[in-house]
Amino acid sequence: MSGRVAAVLVILEGLGVLVLAVWQLVALFSGDTGSIESAIALVVLTVVGAAAVLAFGVATWREQSWGRSGAIVTQLLILAVALGAATGAYADPGIALVLAVPAVVVLVLLVLAVREAGRAARGGGPV
């Protein structure tokens, strides 16, 4: 059960990253960039990141371990960004909380999903 909820939340995160890529494209086409080349590279990297997070979500839904592993790493990266948002020169605790709270929730759900998968693999069946 926790794996399915985690999968949906990871897919929503991937869609959020995709929205960020669209926002970057709008900024690119409106001329709100310092370097066209850097802006294009950033959009491409953001789309690749979104595809990876979406793939982790789908794989988690399908109960594939690599999806859970990738999603766990994603949550840790989000928590690192949240820490930077809370402590940097332009610290904003509100943004840090908006990033950290969902990441912690998804991380806990993913760890529970890993435990459930381990029990099922040992023949214990679903929890």
Salt bridges, closest charged atoms under 4 A:
none
